Each structure stands twice: as C-alpha cells, then as structure tokens.
C-alpha cells in the first residue's frame, strides 16, 4: 500500500511512478490499483510507457464506474487476465 495516496492523486503521473517504484522495490511482478487522477489520466500512460525496470511486469487497473479512465481506456492493452 502506498501511504498518503489521497494527497497526491491529482498528479496521476507522479502517483503512478510511486506505485511502480513500490512494486519494483518489492519485486512484485503484478500490481493493481483503482481509479485515481481526478479525470486526467494521460500521465498514467506516460509513466507506464517510460518504465524500464524489471518489476512490475503487469499493472492491473480496476474501476467501479463506467466513466472511470474513459479518456485513456481505448489505449489499454487488455489481455483478459
């Protein structure tokens, strides 16, 4: 769990990097998260596209509302797993 997430979730790229760093530090092959970013999500893709470390290998994004991540959902690489 990334502590203090509520205070930084407006910066989606920064928060995504925190998640990725936490997963890398703990050598987690898969990490998951729920919606954040307050409607602006391009930074999530930027952080993921620029990630070069071995871990995590997969990021799973879960959402509850149909409108969550609508701005970037067409760019998701969903493999059904």
Beta strands, then each sheet from edge to edge (+ up, - down):
strand 1: 30-33
strand 2: 58-61
sheet 1: 1+ 2+
end
